[in-house]
């Protein structure tokens, strides 16, 4: 695969010859030998290396807490974060810490916080946090490699030193790869470059709309079968659906079965397969013209195949998740009755 040529754990590379479509396709790959992809668009103003490092560490910590209990040993027995008591979670974390390079008190504290739905302590060094979080991400995904992909819309002349320093620190502390994508980072000549033009393949693309990130935000490879760890809206909707018996057959972040689209993948946020109900949870970036058009194309393909597509904004879910659940209940029940005839 084209991306394997640019994985350098502990190193930073300026990467050329890839575009948003390539990166989106890489983020969609669901295979043990594929990397975990963390997309980052740095803040546009007042950017310092510490600001970028703290942003990544904070967002990864939130993601790891949302992925609990997948990073604990034996977590394959359950995906219900409430099924483990605090004492049991702490005991599992202590046992796991004997087999990992992560700092044991930090891992135990994260397990305690996740099990009790409280905030973890904040007195650990950023290096301890980043190293531990990277290790727990690898355990959650069952993958070895993590790539932080940094993109920008314009040249980053005013903050190039900060971005370069932050990238090098993150790569070293987390034993991960950092890519600086495109000519926006040309001035960082001390960082080696790698050209992937010859390795790009159109067949590697997915039909998910290209990502247009907001400054100061990250994206994260979804885990098939779970709500996105960096999406508060998906996390809230999942908590609301947990106690709804009619929603038991829901499937998060998996591809649609039975589509013949030249082997291209359509992965959707949430679906009920038997009823052919698809739910997408959209951020503000979906209102931009390119992404809006790509969404309509996906929706048309799904509707032609007999699926009903419902779209909700993040704000709608976060503001009134009860109303969203009620609407989904009615739609799923209606489609279920028709499918069972």
C-alpha positions in Angstrom: 0.0 0.0 0.0 1.2 3.5 -0.8 1.1 4.7 2.8 3.5 2.0 4.1 6.4 3.8 2.3 6.0 6.9 4.5 5.6 5.3 8.0 8.5 6.2 10.1 7.8 5.7 13.8 9.4 8.4 15.9 10.0 10.6 12.8 8.5 13.5 11.0 8.2 13.7 7.2 7.0 16.3 4.7 4.8 14.2 2.4 3.9 15.1 -1.2 1.7 13.3 -3.7 -1.3 12.7 -1.6 -4.6 14.7 -1.4 -7.6 14.8 0.8 -9.1 11.8 -1.0 -6.1 9.7 -0.3 -6.1 10.7 3.3 -9.8 10.0 3.7 -9.4 6.6 2.1 -6.5 5.8 4.5 -8.7 6.8 7.5 -11.4 4.4 6.2 -9.3 1.3 6.0 -10.4 -1.3 8.5 -7.5 -3.8 8.7 -5.1 -4.8 11.5 -2.1 -3.8 9.4 -3.4 -0.3 8.6 -2.5 2.7 10.7 -4.5 4.7 13.2 -4.9 8.1 11.5 -5.1 11.3 13.6 -5.8 14.3 11.4 -4.8 17.8 12.7 -5.3 21.2 11.4 -3.3 23.6 13.6 -4.9 26.8 15.0 -4.5 29.7 12.6 -3.5 32.3 15.1 -1.2 32.6 18.1 0.2 29.1 17.4 3.0 27.8 19.7 4.5 24.4 19.9 3.0 23.9 23.3 -0.5 24.9 22.1 -0.3 22.2 19.4 1.0 19.5 21.7 -1.6 20.3 24.4 -4.3 20.2 21.7 -3.3 16.7 20.5 -2.8 15.4 24.1 -6.2 16.7 25.2 -8.1 15.4 22.2 -6.4 12.0 22.4 -7.2 11.7 26.1 -10.9 12.5 25.4 -10.8 9.8 22.6 -9.2 7.2 24.9 -11.8 7.9 27.6 -14.6 7.4 25.1 -13.0 4.2 23.8 -13.1 2.7 27.3 -13.2 -0.3 28.0 -11.7 -1.4 24.7 -8.1 -0.9 25.9 -8.5 -3.0 29.0 -7.6 -6.8 28.8 -10.7 -8.9 28.4 -12.7 -5.9 27.0 -13.8 -8.1 24.1 -16.3 -9.5 26.5 -18.3 -6.3 26.6 -18.6 -2.9 24.9 -20.8 -1.6 27.8 -18.7 1.0 29.8 -21.1 0.5 32.7 -20.6 -3.2 33.0 -17.3 -2.9 34.8 -17.2 -1.4 38.3 -14.5 1.1 39.3 -12.6 -1.5 41.4 -12.7 -4.0 38.6 -11.5 -1.5 36.0 -8.6 -0.4 38.3 -7.6 -4.0 38.9 -7.5 -4.7 35.1 -5.6 -1.5 34.5 -3.0 -2.4 37.1 -2.6 -5.9 35.6 -2.3 -4.5 32.1 0.3 -1.9 33.2 2.8 -4.7 34.0 2.8 -5.6 30.3 3.0 -2.1 28.8 5.5 0.7 28.6 2.8 3.2 29.7 3.2 4.8 33.1 1.1 2.7 35.4 -0.4 5.4 37.7 -1.6 7.4 34.6 -3.2 4.3 33.1 -4.9 3.3 36.3 -6.2 6.9 36.8 -7.7 6.9 33.3 -9.4 3.6 34.0 -10.8 4.9 37.3 -12.0 8.1 35.6 -13.6 6.3 32.7 -15.4 3.8 34.9 -16.7 6.5 37.3 -17.3 9.1 34.6 -15.1 11.7 36.3 -12.2 13.8 35.1 -8.7 12.3 35.4 -6.0 14.0 37.3 -4.1 16.7 35.5 -0.7 16.5 37.3 1.0 14.1 34.9 3.6 15.4 32.5 2.6 15.9 28.9 5.2 13.3 27.8 3.8 10.7 30.2 0.3 11.4 29.0 1.2 11.3 25.3 3.2 8.1 25.6 0.4 6.4 27.6 -2.4 7.6 25.3 -0.6 6.4 22.2 -0.1 2.9 23.8 -3.8 2.7 24.8 -4.9 3.8 21.3 -2.9 0.9 19.9 -4.6 -1.5 22.3 -8.1 -0.2 21.4 -7.6 -0.6 17.7 -5.3 -3.6 17.7 -2.9 -1.8 15.4 0.8 -0.9 15.8 1.2 2.3 13.8 -0.2 5.8 14.5 0.1 8.6 12.0 -0.6 12.3 12.9 -1.5 14.0 9.6 -1.0 17.7 9.7 -2.7 19.8 7.0 -3.1 23.5 6.3 -5.0 25.6 3.7 -2.2 28.2 3.4 1.5 28.5 3.9 2.3 28.5 7.6 5.2 31.0 7.4 4.3 32.6 10.7 4.1 29.4 12.7 6.4 27.0 10.8 8.9 26.8 13.7 6.2 25.9 16.2 4.6 23.3 13.9 7.9 21.7 13.2 8.9 21.6 16.9 5.6 20.2 18.0 5.7 17.6 15.2 9.1 16.4 16.3 8.2 16.3 19.9 5.0 14.3 19.3 6.8 11.8 17.1 9.5 11.2 19.7 7.2 11.1 22.8 4.5 8.9 21.3 6.8 6.7 19.1 4.5 7.6 16.2 4.8 9.0 12.6 4.0 12.7 11.8 3.2 13.7 8.2 3.2 17.4 7.2 1.2 17.3 4.0 1.9 19.5 0.9 3.7 22.6 -0.1 2.3 24.6 2.8 5.3 23.3 4.8 8.0 23.9 2.2 9.9 26.2 4.5 10.6 23.4 7.0 13.6 22.2 5.0 15.3 20.5 7.9 12.5 17.9 7.9 13.0 15.2 5.2 10.5 14.9 2.4 9.0 11.9 0.7 7.1 11.9 -2.6 4.2 9.4 -2.9 3.0 10.5 -6.4 4.0 7.1 -8.0 2.1 5.1 -5.3 -1.3 6.7 -5.5 -4.1 4.5 -6.8 -7.6 5.7 -7.6 -8.9 2.3 -6.3 -7.7 3.2 -2.9 -10.3 6.0 -2.6 -13.5 5.7 -0.7 -16.8 7.5 -1.4 -16.9 9.3 1.9 -16.9 13.0 1.5 -13.5 14.7 1.7 -12.6 16.1 5.1 -12.5 19.8 5.5 -11.3 20.3 9.0 -11.8 23.4 11.1 -8.6 25.1 12.6 -7.6 23.7 16.0 -9.5 20.4 15.5 -8.6 16.7 15.0 -10.2 13.8 13.3 -9.6 10.1 14.2 -9.9 6.8 12.4 -13.3 5.3 13.5 -13.3 1.9 15.1 -15.8 -0.3 13.3 -18.8 -1.1 15.5 -18.4 1.9 17.8 -19.4 5.6 17.7 -16.5 7.9 16.8 -14.3 8.5 19.8 -13.8 12.2 18.9 -17.5 12.9 18.2 -19.4 14.2 21.3 -22.6 13.9 19.2 -22.1 10.2 18.3 -21.1 9.4 21.9 -24.2 11.1 23.3 -26.5 9.4 20.8 -25.0 6.0 21.6 -25.6 6.6 25.4 -29.2 7.5 24.6 -29.8 4.4 22.5 -28.2 2.0 25.0 -31.4 1.6 26.9 -33.7 1.4 23.9 -34.5 -2.3 23.1 -35.8 -1.4 19.6 -32.2 -0.1 18.8 -30.4 -3.3 19.7 -29.5 -4.1 16.1 -27.8 -0.8 15.5 -24.3 -0.8 13.9 -21.8 2.0 14.1 -19.2 3.0 11.6 -19.3 0.0 9.3 -19.6 -0.3 5.5 -22.9 -0.9 3.8 -23.5 -4.5 2.7 -24.7 -5.5 -0.7 -23.5 -2.5 -2.7 -21.7 -3.0 -6.1 -19.7 0.2 -6.4 -16.5 -1.0 -8.1 -15.2 -2.2 -4.7 -15.4 1.3 -3.2 -16.5 1.4 0.4 -19.4 3.4 1.8 -18.9 3.5 5.5 -21.8 5.3 7.4 -22.0 6.6 10.9 -24.9 4.5 12.1 -27.2 1.9 10.4 -29.9 -0.7 11.0 -29.1 -3.2 8.3 -32.3 -5.3 8.2 -34.4 -2.1 8.0 -31.9 -0.4 5.7 -31.9 2.8 7.8 -28.8 4.9 7.5 -28.0 7.8 9.9 -25.3 10.4 9.4 -24.2 12.9 12.1 -22.8 15.9 10.3 -20.5 18.7 11.5 -20.4 22.3 10.2 -17.9 21.2 7.5 -20.7 19.3 5.7 -22.3 22.6 4.8 -19.4 23.6 2.5 -20.1 23.1 -1.2 -17.6 20.2 -2.0 -18.7 18.1 1.0 -22.4 18.9 0.5 -22.1 17.7 -3.1 -20.2 14.5 -2.0 -22.9 13.8 0.6 -25.7 14.1 -1.9 -23.9 11.6 -4.2 -23.5 9.1 -1.4 -27.1 9.6 -0.4 -28.3 9.0 -3.9 -26.3 5.8 -4.2 -27.7 4.5 -0.9 -31.3 5.5 -1.8 -31.1 3.7 -5.2 -30.0 0.6 -3.2 -33.1 0.9 -1.1 -31.8 2.7 2.0 -33.4 5.5 3.9 -30.9 8.2 4.8 -31.4 10.5 7.7 -29.0 13.4 8.4 -28.7 15.2 11.7 -26.3 18.0 12.6 -24.1 17.7 15.6 -26.0 20.6 17.1 -29.3 18.9 16.7 -28.1 15.8 18.5 -26.4 17.7 21.3 -29.3 20.1 21.9 -32.2 17.6 21.8 -31.0 14.0 21.7 -34.4 12.8 23.0 -36.2 14.2 19.9 -33.6 12.5 17.7 -34.1 9.2 19.4 -37.9 9.5 19.2 -37.7 10.2 15.4 -35.3 7.2 14.9 -37.6 5.0 16.9 -40.6 5.8 14.6 -38.5 5.4 11.4 -37.0 2.1 12.5 -40.3 0.6 13.6 -42.0 1.7 10.3 -39.2 0.2 8.2 -39.1 -3.0 10.3 -42.8 -3.6 9.7 -42.3 -3.2 6.0 -39.2 -5.4 5.9 -41.0 -8.2 7.8 -44.0 -8.4 5.5 
